[in-house]
């Protein structure tokens, strides 16, 4: 079902003023044209501002930790948040905080996580948020130990000392301050967060005065999918400016008028990644908005909590990863109460972290039209840990998935011809100066003009009308060749295949390196497939159900008919009986597939796809 003939709900974007500079060698430079709005000097300035302007407005909220089954929320206002941050900053300063005394955070998203994070930055200590999986799920703690040796934190915050006991034992914490939120860890000196704070003195004001745009705010870790994680230097000025870059394409007075008040988000994206830490947590602070911390996620165990919260909180903006949008589409289709709340105030919907198929968009819009009579723009943001993170987005009403938009005010795109494509590079106020204690990787990351190499290819949606935006054209690291030398863009094939399945597939891993044909490991949309077969069957049975296999086969045969070229044509699919395992690194905390890791772990399944003898479970797709 298409809704393209129906009007969009108004979005108060400022008019486009794209500037294009084409050079004789084919290189193209793009600038937004809109001015960058005035930026605060550092990430703490918005907290001070909003505490003075709207002291009673809720800044952060989370379900009561001691009774999560209750409906109530723990709320912290801007004034309360500022008071606690200053007290914690005093405690950190008394304990020796400063540029050479980082704070490592081992915690899921929480109010206390945010408070200690901003307190450390206030005190001048860089923050190092580490994905909890490195401490809780890893058997050998190798990556956690690597990060610890790299950044050498003076302080460690753990939300639950008992849960992180093994990690603390593995690190060895003699001589370091361990601050805990919940149960205290054993075998080390610790202090509870509530007892760590001190009445602020002039030293807190002096520390605030020392903060500048060039002060290091954090070391944000890359995913480490191609080696050990790199610590990306994030300066206060980078992150503070990035929030204003996003706001510089909005008519903000009109936005507040349309939403009837401050911005509201309810979000689960982890703060150990730049998307959650900056595009969500810090952007809401910069807006002076309210962030409801969601402990749900698009996984079978945590999806009910995500839906519970979105059903209760009418948000004005919602941005998340494609996996979450796919799960939310199914829930919106079957839960009218959720749809009523979700579309009540929302002005902007967006995705990032990976490409998203057109099918998910169409399903969401069909519900939006049913509930509101109009479409809601769903667009993409694009960037990297090194760009803190948003370098571009689609800042106009949009109904086409796969776009990355146009550069935001404050940075410049450089499109360089490379092997028949346009390689994307970026320079601007939001770009990192490099990697901490890694001069070799820093040198490799930038070209001769100082542009950061993103490793992605892009194309103009309409080469004659560049203002229509850029589309993702494959990640160079994910491209591979078939045995006959044909190049395959795994990202493109994955998105097309999932879309062609009509809802049966939630994701796919693309196989074919040095093989004759492209094949897929297919991951099912469990809720959609249960509706198809009319029974709440487990995933292991759905993977073999004739109706499910037929839906996948029919959808991909339609795909092949429309895409006969060997670079996108799919030969066979093997549906997986188990979902991608986040604990094993198959799916990242942000919710997208780690293609390389999944291929390594499921090499036996790949072998079945390419076996010479017929396998009854393998779905053969007609050319």
C-alpha positions in Angstrom: 0.0 0.0 0.0 1.4 3.4 -0.9 0.4 6.7 0.8 2.4 9.0 -1.4 -0.6 10.9 -2.6 -1.5 12.1 0.9 -0.3 15.2 2.6 2.5 15.4 5.2 2.0 16.7 8.7 3.7 20.1 8.7 7.4 20.0 9.6 9.0 23.5 10.3 12.2 23.1 8.3 14.0 26.1 7.1 14.4 26.4 3.3 17.2 24.7 1.5 20.2 26.8 0.4 22.6 24.2 -0.9 26.0 25.4 -2.2 27.7 23.1 -4.8 31.3 23.5 -5.9 32.3 21.1 -8.8 36.0 20.8 -9.5 37.6 19.8 -12.9 38.9 16.5 -11.5 35.3 15.4 -10.6 35.5 16.2 -6.9 32.4 17.9 -5.5 32.1 20.0 -2.4 28.8 20.5 -0.7 27.8 23.1 2.0 24.3 23.5 3.5 24.0 27.2 2.9 22.1 27.9 6.1 24.2 29.5 8.9 25.2 27.5 12.0 23.3 28.9 14.9 25.3 30.2 17.9 26.9 27.3 19.8 27.5 27.1 23.6 31.2 26.7 24.4 30.8 23.3 26.0 28.3 20.6 26.9 27.6 21.9 30.4 26.3 25.3 29.4 22.9 24.1 28.3 22.3 22.5 31.7 23.1 25.8 33.5 20.9 27.7 31.0 17.9 25.5 31.3 18.1 25.2 35.1 17.9 29.0 35.2 15.2 29.4 32.6 12.9 26.4 33.3 14.0 25.1 36.7 10.9 22.9 37.3 10.9 21.3 33.8 11.7 17.5 33.9 15.1 16.8 32.3 15.4 13.0 32.8 12.9 10.3 33.8 13.2 6.6 34.3 11.0 3.8 35.7 11.5 3.4 39.4 14.4 1.0 39.7 13.2 -0.5 43.0 9.7 -1.3 41.5 9.9 -1.3 37.7 6.5 -3.0 37.4 4.9 0.2 38.8 3.7 2.9 36.5 5.5 5.8 38.2 8.7 7.5 37.0 11.6 8.9 38.9 11.9 12.4 37.5 14.8 14.9 37.8 14.1 18.5 36.9 16.7 20.8 35.4 17.3 22.6 38.7 17.6 19.3 40.6 20.0 17.9 37.9 22.2 20.9 38.1 22.4 20.7 41.9 23.4 17.0 41.8 25.9 17.4 39.0 27.7 20.2 40.9 27.8 18.1 44.1 29.2 15.2 42.2 31.7 17.4 40.4 32.9 18.6 43.8 33.4 15.0 44.9 35.4 14.2 41.8 37.5 17.3 42.2 38.3 16.4 45.8 39.4 13.0 44.5 41.7 14.4 41.8 39.6 14.8 38.7 41.1 16.5 35.7 42.2 15.9 32.1 44.4 13.0 33.0 41.9 11.3 35.2 39.1 9.8 33.0 35.9 8.3 34.3 35.0 4.8 33.0 31.3 4.2 33.1 30.0 0.6 33.2 26.2 1.0 33.2 23.1 0.8 31.2 21.3 4.1 30.5 20.0 5.6 33.7 19.5 8.9 35.5 22.5 8.3 37.7 24.6 7.4 34.6 23.7 10.8 33.1 24.4 12.7 36.3 27.9 11.2 37.0 28.7 11.6 33.3 28.0 15.4 33.2 29.6 15.8 36.6 32.9 14.3 35.4 32.9 16.5 32.3 32.2 19.5 34.6 35.2 18.5 36.7 37.4 18.2 33.5 37.6 14.4 33.5 37.0 12.8 30.1 34.2 10.2 30.2 34.7 6.7 28.8 31.3 5.0 28.4 31.8 1.2 27.8 29.2 -1.1 26.4 28.1 -3.3 29.3 28.5 -6.4 27.1 32.3 -6.1 27.4 32.0 -6.4 31.2 29.0 -8.7 31.6 29.1 -11.1 28.7 32.7 -11.4 27.6 34.4 -14.6 28.9 37.9 -13.3 28.9 37.2 -9.5 29.3 39.8 -8.9 26.6 38.2 -5.8 25.2 37.5 -4.3 28.5 41.1 -4.8 29.6 42.3 -3.3 26.3 40.2 -0.2 26.9 41.3 0.1 30.5 45.0 -0.1 29.5 44.4 2.5 26.7 42.6 5.2 28.6 43.8 4.4 32.1 40.7 5.7 34.0 41.2 7.0 37.5 37.5 6.6 38.4 35.1 3.7 37.6 31.4 4.0 37.9 29.3 0.8 38.1 25.5 0.9 38.3 25.5 -2.5 40.2 28.6 -3.6 42.0 27.5 -7.2 42.3 26.7 -7.5 38.5 30.1 -6.0 37.6 32.1 -7.8 40.3 33.8 -10.1 37.8 34.8 -7.2 35.6 36.2 -5.3 38.5 38.2 -8.3 39.6 39.5 -8.8 36.1 40.6 -5.2 35.8 42.2 -4.8 39.2 41.1 -1.5 40.8 43.8 -0.9 43.5 44.3 2.8 43.9 41.3 3.8 41.8 38.0 5.2 42.9 35.0 2.9 42.4 31.7 4.6 42.6 28.6 2.4 42.6 24.8 3.0 42.2 23.2 -0.2 43.4 24.8 -3.0 45.5 28.4 -2.4 46.5 31.1 -4.5 44.9 33.5 -6.5 47.1 37.3 -6.7 47.4 37.8 -3.0 46.7 37.2 0.4 48.3 34.0 1.9 47.0 31.6 4.7 47.7 27.9 4.9 46.9 27.0 7.6 44.4 24.6 9.4 46.8 27.4 9.6 49.4 30.1 10.7 46.9 28.8 14.2 46.3 29.9 17.3 48.3 28.6 20.8 48.9 30.0 22.7 45.9 32.8 25.2 46.6 34.5 27.8 44.5 36.5 25.0 43.0 33.4 23.9 41.1 32.9 27.3 39.6 36.6 27.4 38.7 36.3 24.0 37.0 33.4 25.3 34.9 35.3 28.4 33.9 38.2 26.2 32.6 36.0 24.4 30.1 36.5 25.5 26.5 35.4 24.1 23.1 38.8 22.3 22.9 38.5 20.5 26.3 38.1 16.8 25.9 34.6 15.7 26.9 34.9 12.0 26.3 36.6 9.1 24.6 33.9 7.4 22.6 34.7 3.8 21.5 34.2 2.5 18.0 32.5 -0.9 17.7 35.7 -2.8 17.1 34.2 -4.9 14.4 37.4 -4.8 12.4 39.9 -5.0 15.3 40.3 -3.5 18.7 38.1 -0.5 19.6 39.5 2.9 18.9 39.0 5.7 21.4 37.6 8.7 19.4 38.5 12.0 21.0 35.3 14.0 21.4 35.8 17.6 22.3 33.2 19.7 24.1 33.0 22.0 21.1 32.3 19.1 18.7 29.3 17.8 20.6 28.0 21.2 21.6 28.1 22.3 18.0 26.6 19.1 16.6 23.4 19.7 18.6 23.2 23.2 17.1 23.9 21.8 13.6 20.8 19.7 13.9 18.7 22.7 15.2 20.1 25.0 12.5 17.7 23.5 9.9 14.6 24.1 12.0 12.3 27.0 12.6 12.4 26.5 16.3 9.7 29.0 17.3 7.3 27.3 14.9 8.3 23.9 16.2 7.5 24.7 19.8 4.2 26.2 18.7 3.3 23.1 16.8 4.2 20.6 19.6 2.6 22.7 22.3 5.7 22.8 24.5 9.2 21.5 24.9 10.6 18.5 23.0 10.0 15.0 24.4 11.7 11.8 23.6 11.5 8.2 24.9 14.5 6.3 23.8 16.6 3.2 24.5 19.7 3.8 22.3 22.8 3.1 24.5 24.9 5.9 25.7 28.0 3.8 25.2 27.6 4.7 21.5 27.6 8.2 19.9 24.1 7.9 18.5 22.5 7.5 22.0 25.0 9.6 23.9 24.9 12.6 21.6 21.9 12.5 19.2 19.6 11.5 22.1 20.9 12.4 25.6 22.8 15.5 24.8 20.5 16.8 22.1 17.5 16.7 24.5 19.6 18.6 27.0 20.5 21.2 24.4 16.8 21.5 23.3 15.8 21.9 27.0 13.6 18.9 26.5 12.5 15.9 28.5 14.1 12.4 28.0 12.3 9.3 29.2 14.9 6.6 29.5 13.6 3.4 27.9 14.9 0.1 29.2 13.2 -1.7 26.4 14.7 -2.6 23.0 13.7 -4.4 19.8 14.6 -7.9 21.2 12.0 -10.6 22.2 12.8 -10.1 25.9 12.8 -6.3 26.0 10.2 -5.4 23.3 7.2 -5.4 25.7 8.9 -2.7 27.8 9.7 -0.6 24.8 6.1 -0.7 23.6 4.8 -0.1 27.2 6.8 3.1 27.4 5.9 4.4 23.9 2.3 3.6 24.6 2.4 5.9 27.7 4.6 8.8 26.6 3.4 10.9 23.6 6.8 12.0 22.1 7.4 14.9 19.8 10.5 13.3 18.1 11.4 9.7 17.7 14.7 8.5 16.2 16.0 5.0 16.4 17.6 2.2 14.4 15.8 0.3 11.6 15.5 -2.9 13.7 13.4 -0.9 16.2 11.3 0.7 13.5 10.6 -2.8 12.0 9.5 -4.1 15.4 7.5 -1.0 16.1 5.7 -1.2 12.7 4.3 -4.6 13.6 3.1 -3.4 17.0 1.5 -0.2 15.6 -0.4 -2.3 13.1 -2.0 -4.4 15.8 -2.3 -2.0 18.7 -4.6 1.0 18.1 -3.9 2.5 21.6 -0.2 2.5 20.9 -0.8 4.1 17.5 -3.0 6.9 19.0 -0.3 7.8 21.6 2.6 7.5 19.2 1.2 9.8 16.5 -0.5 12.2 18.9 2.3 14.9 19.1 5.1 13.6 16.9 6.6 16.0 14.4 9.7 14.2 13.3 10.6 10.5 12.9 14.1 9.5 11.9 16.5 6.5 11.7 20.2 6.0 11.6 22.9 3.4 12.2 22.0 1.3 9.2 19.9 1.5 6.0 16.2 0.9 6.2 13.8 -0.6 3.6 10.9 1.2 2.0 8.5 -1.5 3.2 8.9 -0.5 6.8 8.2 3.1 6.0 5.1 2.2 4.0 3.7 0.1 6.9 4.3 2.9 9.4 2.7 5.5 7.1 -0.3 3.3 6.6 -1.0 3.3 10.3 -0.2 7.1 10.6 -2.8 7.8 7.9 -5.4 5.6 9.5 -4.9 7.3 12.8 -4.3 11.0 11.8 -5.3 11.3 8.1 -1.8 12.5 7.2 1.7 11.2 6.7 4.5 11.9 9.2 7.9 12.5 7.7 10.4 9.7 8.4 13.9 10.6 7.4 17.5 9.6 8.0 20.4 11.0 9.9 24.0 10.0 8.9 27.4 10.2 10.5 29.9 8.3 12.6 31.5 8.3 16.0 34.1 10.5 14.5 31.5 13.2 13.6 29.9 13.3 17.0 27.7 12.0 15.3 25.4 13.7 12.8 27.0 15.0 9.7 23.9 15.2 7.5 20.2 14.5 7.6 17.1 14.7 5.4 15.7 18.1 6.5 12.7 18.2 4.3 9.4 16.2 4.2 10.6 12.8 3.0 9.1 9.5 1.8 12.1 7.8 0.3 14.2 5.5 2.5 18.0 5.1 1.8 18.8 8.8 1.7 21.4 10.4 3.9 20.2 13.9 3.1 22.6 16.8 2.8 25.3 18.2 5.0 24.2 20.2 8.1 25.4 23.7 8.7 28.9 23.6 10.2 30.5 20.9 8.1 31.4 20.4 4.4 31.1 17.3 2.4 33.8 16.3 -0.2 32.7 13.7 -2.8 35.8 12.1 -4.4 35.5 9.9 -7.6 36.7 6.4 -6.6 36.3 3.2 -8.7 33.2 4.6 -10.4 31.6 5.8 -7.2 31.7 9.0 -5.1 33.6 8.4 -1.9 32.3 10.6 1.0 34.6 12.7 3.2 33.8 15.4 5.7 35.4 18.4 7.5 33.7 20.6 10.1 33.2 21.7 13.7 31.9 18.3 14.6 34.8 16.2 13.4 37.2 14.6 15.8 40.9 15.6 15.9 41.7 11.9 16.0 42.1 8.8 18.0 43.5 8.8 21.6 47.0 7.4 21.7 46.8 6.1 18.1 48.7 8.5 15.8 48.9 5.9 12.9 45.1 5.4 12.7 44.6 9.1 13.0 46.9 9.8 10.1 45.1 7.2 8.0 41.7 8.6 8.8 42.2 12.0 7.1 43.1 13.1 3.6 45.6 15.7 2.5 43.0 18.5 3.0 42.1 17.3 6.5 38.8 15.7 5.5 37.8 12.6 7.5 37.3 9.5 5.4 34.0 8.0 6.3 34.5 4.8 4.2 31.1 5.1 2.5 30.0 5.8 -1.1 27.1 8.1 -2.0 25.2 9.1 -5.1 22.9 12.0 -5.9 19.3 11.1 -6.0 19.0 13.3 -9.1 22.4 14.3 -10.5 20.8 17.3 -12.2 19.1 18.5 -8.9 21.6 18.0 -6.1 19.2 19.7 -3.7 17.1 16.5 -3.7 19.9 14.9 -1.6 22.4 12.1 -1.4 21.7 8.4 -1.2 23.8 5.8 0.4 25.7 3.8 -2.3 27.4 1.1 -0.2 30.0 0.8 2.5 33.3 0.1 1.0 34.2 -2.3 3.8 31.1 -4.4 3.1 31.5 -4.7 -0.6 32.9 -7.9 -2.0 33.4 -9.7 -5.3 31.7 -12.8 -6.6 34.0 -15.5 -8.2 33.4 -13.9 -11.7 34.6 -10.5 -10.5 31.2 -8.9 -10.0 31.1 -6.4 -7.2 28.3 -6.8 -4.6 27.2 -4.1 -2.2 26.0 -6.1 0.8 24.2 -3.2 2.3 22.1 -2.6 -0.8 21.2 -6.3 -1.3 20.3 -6.6 2.4 17.9 -3.7 2.3 16.3 -4.8 -1.0 15.9 -8.4 0.2 14.2 -7.4 3.5 11.9 -5.0 1.7 11.0 -7.6 -0.9 10.0 -10.1 1.7 7.0 -8.0 2.6 7.5 -8.2 6.3 8.6 -11.9 6.6 12.2 -11.0 7.1 13.5 -8.7 9.8 17.1 -8.8 8.6 19.5 -10.8 6.5 23.2 -11.5 6.1 24.5 -11.4 2.6 26.9 -14.2 1.5 28.9 -14.7 -1.7 32.5 -13.7 -1.3 34.4 -15.6 -4.0 31.3 -17.6 -4.7 29.3 -17.9 -7.9 26.0 -16.5 -6.6 24.6 -14.3 -3.8 22.8 -16.2 -1.0 21.2 -15.1 2.3 20.9 -16.1 5.8 17.4 -14.9 6.6 16.2 -13.8 10.0 12.4 -13.9 10.5 10.1 -11.2 11.8 8.6 -13.5 14.4 5.4 -11.6 15.1 4.6 -11.0 11.4 5.2 -14.7 10.6 3.0 -15.8 13.5 0.2 -13.7 12.1 0.8 -15.2 8.7 0.4 -18.8 9.9 -2.3 -18.1 12.4 -0.4 -19.6 15.3 2.0 -18.5 18.0 4.7 -20.9 16.8 8.3 -20.6 18.0 10.9 -19.3 15.7 12.4 -22.8 15.1 9.1 -24.0 13.7 8.3 -20.9 11.7 11.6 -21.3 9.9 10.3 -24.5 8.4 6.6 -23.6 7.9 5.5 -23.8 4.3 3.6 -20.5 4.4 6.6 -18.7 5.7 9.0 -20.2 3.2 6.5 -19.5 0.4 6.2 -15.8 1.5 10.0 -15.4 1.4 10.3 -17.3 -1.9 7.6 -15.3 -3.6 8.9 -12.0 -2.4 12.5 -12.6 -3.5 11.4 -14.0 -6.8 9.7 -10.7 -7.5 12.9 -9.0 -6.4 14.9 -11.1 -8.9 12.5 -10.3 -11.7 13.0 -6.6 -11.1 16.8 -7.0 -10.5 18.2 -9.6 -12.8 21.8 -8.4 -12.6 24.2 -10.8 -10.9 25.3 -8.1 -8.4 21.9 -8.1 -6.7 20.2 -11.3 -7.8 19.6 -13.7 -4.9 20.0 -17.5 -5.5 19.1 -19.2 -2.2 18.0 -18.4 1.3 18.3 -20.4 4.5 16.0 -19.2 7.3 17.5 -19.2 10.7 16.0 -21.0 13.6 17.5 -18.7 16.1 17.6 -14.8 16.2 20.9 -12.9 15.9 22.7 -13.1 19.2 23.7 -9.8 20.7 25.8 -11.5 23.3 27.9 -13.1 20.6 28.3 -9.9 18.7 26.0 -10.8 15.9 23.9 -7.7 16.5 25.2 -4.5 18.0 23.8 -2.6 20.9 22.4 -0.1 18.4 20.4 -2.9 16.9 22.0 -3.6 13.5 23.5 -6.7 12.1 27.3 -7.2 12.3 27.6 -9.0 8.9 31.2 -10.2 9.3 30.7 -11.5 12.8 27.5 -13.4 11.9 29.1 -15.0 8.9 32.0 -16.2 11.1 29.7 -17.7 13.7 27.3 -19.3 11.3 29.8 -20.7 8.8 28.0 -24.1 8.9 24.8 -22.4 7.7 26.7 -20.7 4.9 28.2 -24.1 3.9 24.6 -25.5 3.6 23.7 -22.6 1.2 26.5 -23.5 -1.1 26.5 -27.3 -0.7 26.4 -29.3 -4.0 23.6 -31.6 -2.7 20.1 -30.3 -2.3 19.1 -29.3 1.2 15.4 -29.3 1.8 15.6 -26.4 4.2 17.3 -24.1 1.6 14.8 -22.0 -0.3 15.8 -21.8 -4.0 14.9 -18.5 -5.6 14.1 -18.5 -9.3 16.2 -16.2 -11.5 
